[in-house]
């Protein structure tokens, strides 16, 4: 069974499975031979240069297993009969931990204190605090639940929003009424046609003065120009692990925007994520070989 994997570490963890023949393709090296014979593809974290063209040539593909929760690069181009599965769960710990750290950094003004340290200035003043605040989690799935667990003890109120309402979770159409009361808004929604540009000028205008926007989802969910306007007038603050465009080019106005913390899409890039990814890849291939039901099968937009 010809299987393309993103790294030697994934190949190693699959190497003893019967009949599995692994070839490493990370998108930066030359494409291995036999693309038309690939039955299982595990793409790299950063999509290969021509996803549509590559999938169009994979006439034997039966399973595409991503190492990410997001599948927007692959979903529109899947060959007929092939199953798409994501890596739901493997990045929960890292992403949730980043979100906690990001909101703490912005609320407690750590970037400003770091700048003052470099200047050798003692800039004592009161800062904000998470305690007694309301944290609105937009896109309450497994990462949202992991974030809530990590916020337990910070004395915050959690408000949950998902695509559809369920016990303790608001529906997306309730967002306009919820935004004005939130001190921190965390974006964890998947990138879909419905979420593209959802954080627009109207969305941001509904947020209360001094609120913090935390984006650990995808850059295209936020209207960059609208966010820049709110940052420049000092009404909102933000922490972004993802941007539009991405990577953020040199000289882009986001780099110099006040009240903004930027990290280069590293929320899920942790040893914990690597360990959990390897465990998932192994378990999923074992299920596939045994003819068992696969986990994390994508049947809708995500």
N, C-alpha and C positions, 0 to 999 in steps of 0.2 A: 504494500500500500504506500504509494508515493505521498509523502507529507512534507510540506514546506513549513519551516519554523523560523522564528525571528532571531534566534541566538543559539550559541553552542550549549548554553545552560538548559534551554528547553529541549534540544536534541538529546542531551545527556539523560534527562529525566524520562525520556520516552524510549531510550535506546534498547531496553530489554523487552519491550512489548513485541509479541510475535507478529512478524510480517510487516512491521513498520520500518519504512526506509526514509530517513530524514535528510533533507537538504536545507542548509541555512540560507535564508534570503532576508536581509535586513533593509532592503531598499536602496542602499548606498553602493553595494557591490553589484557585479554583473548578475543578471537573472540566470538561475540554474537551467540546465537543459530539461526538456520534458514538461513544459508548462501544461500541455494538453493532457498529460497523464496524472496531474495532481488530483488526488482524491480528498485530501484534507489540507487546508491552508490555515496556518496561524500567523497572521500578519504582524509586523512590528508595531511598537507603540506609536510611532510617527508613520502615517500612511506612506506607502511606496509612491513613486512619482506618478504612475498612471494606473490608478485603481480600476477605472472602467475598462481600459484596454487590456489589463492583465486578466480581469474576470472574464472578459469576452473570449479569451483564449483558453480558458479552463473548462474544456468540454467534459471532463470527467469529475469535476468538483462535486462532492457530496456534502461536505461540512466545512464551513468557514467559522472558526472560533477566534474571536478577537481577544486581545489582552486588555481591552478597555471596556468601560461600561457603555460609552458612546459607540454607535454603529452607523452614524450618518454618512461616513465615507463609503460604506459598502451596501447599505440597504437598497438604494435605488438601482444598483447594478448587478444584483445577485442573479446567477443563471437559474433557469427553470429547474426545479427539482432539488436544488441545493438548500441545505439548512444553515441558517445564520444564528449563532449563539454569541452572547457577550460575556464579559467577565464581571458581572454583577457581584459585588461583595469584596473583591480582592483589594480595591482601593479605598474601602470605607474608612479604615483606621487612619491612613495617611491624610486623606482629604478632610475628614472631620477634625483631625488634630490641627491641620493647617488653618481651617476656618476659625477654630478657637483662638489660635495664636494670632491670626490676622486681625480679628475683631478686638482682641486685647491690645495689640500693638497700636491700632488706630485710636481706640477710646482712651488709652493711657498715654498717648502721644509719644511712644517710644522712638519713632523716626526723628522727631524734633530734638529729643534728648541726645540721640546719637550724634546729630549734627552739632549740637552744643558741646558735646564731649570732644569732638574733633577740633572745635575752636577753643577748647579750654575754658568754656563759660559755664558758670553755675546759674542755671536759669530756673530757679525755684518758682513754681506756681501750682495751683490746684489743677487737676485733670478730671476727665470724666471717669466713670466706673461702670462695670457691667452690673453690679448688684442693683437690684430693684428695677432693672430695665426689661423691656419686652423684646424678645428675639423672634422674628417672623421667618420661618423656614419655608421657602417657596420651592416646592418639588420634594415632598416628604416621602422618600423611599428609604432604601437601606442606608445610604449615606446620611440622610436626614436623621434617621433613628440613631445612628452612631454619633452624630453631632449632639443630639439631645442627651445621650448618655454621658458624654464628656462635659456637657454644661451643667450636669447635676452637681450641686454644691456651689455654683456661682450665684445662687439666689436670683435667678432670672425667671421670667414667665415665658414659656415656649408657646408659640402659635404656629400650627401646622397647616400647610396648604398643599394639595395635590391635584392631579388632573380631575379626579372625581371625589366627591365627599364620602367619608366613611366615619365611623365612630371616632370622635376626637380630632378629625381632620376636615378642614374647610375645602370647598371646591374652588377652582381658579376664578370662577366668576364672582367670588366674594372678595377678591383682592382689593378692589377700589375702596371698600369700606374698612379694610384691615390696615392698609398702608399708613394712614395718618396717625395711627396709635403705636407704630413700631419704632423702637430706638435703633435696632439693627435688623437689616433685611438681608438674608442669606439666600443666594441663588444656587439651586442644585438641580434645576430642570434639565432634561436632555435637549439636544439640538434637534428640533423638528420644524416643520413648516409653521406650526402653531406658535412656537416659542421664538422664532426668528424676529429680532427687534422688539420683543414684548416690553422690554424696559426702555420705553421711549420718553419723550418730554412729558407726556401726560402722567405716566407712571411715576416718574421722578418728582413731578410737581405735587403729587399726593403725599409724598414722604414728608415727615415733619422736619422742621428746621433742626439742623445739627445731627440728623440721623446718619447712620453708616450703612453703605451698600457693600456687601461682600459677594464677589462673584467667583465661585469655584466650579462653575458649569462650563460654558463656552462663551467666547468673546462676542459672537454674533447675536447673542441674546440681548445685549445692551447696545443702545444707540450711542456710539462714542461721542458724537458731537453734542448730543443732549446732556450726557454726563459731564463733559468738559465745561459746558455752560454753568452747570450747578456747582462744580468744584471751583471754578474761577470766581464766582460771586460769593463763595464761602458758605453757602447754605447747607451743602451736604459734604460728607467725607466718604472715602471708599477704600477698599482693598481689593485688588484684582490679581488673580493668578492666571487669568486668561484675558486676551484683548482682541479687538478687531481694529486694525489688522494684527496678525500674529505670524511670526515673531514681530514685536513692535520695532519699527525701524528707527535708526538713529535720527534725532531731530524731531521726532513726533511730539506734538504738544502734550500728550499724556505724561511724558517723562518729567515735565516741569510743572505739572498741575499741582496746586496746593491741596493739602489734606488727602493726598493719595499715596497708598503703599502698593507697589507693584512687585510681584515675583514672577519668574519666567516659566509658568505652567509646571510647577514642581510639586503641587499638592499631593499627588499620588505617587511621586517618584521617591520611594523609600524602600529600605530593605524588607520591611513587612509586606509591602505590595509585591515585591519580587518573590518572596517565599510563598505567598498565597497564590500568586499566579502559577507558579510551578506545580503546586498541589492541585489546582483546578485543571490545568492542562493534562496532567497525568490521569486524574479521575475521569475527566471527560473522554479521553481517548480509550480508557478501559471500558467505559460504558458503550462507546461507539463500536468497539471490537466485539463486545458481547451482545450487541443488538438490543441493548437496554435503552430506556428513555433518557434523552439528554437533558441537562439542566440549562437554564438561562436561554431557552429558545425564544427568538424574536418572532412574534406573530403579528405585530402591529408596527407602528413607527419606532417603537423601542420596547 
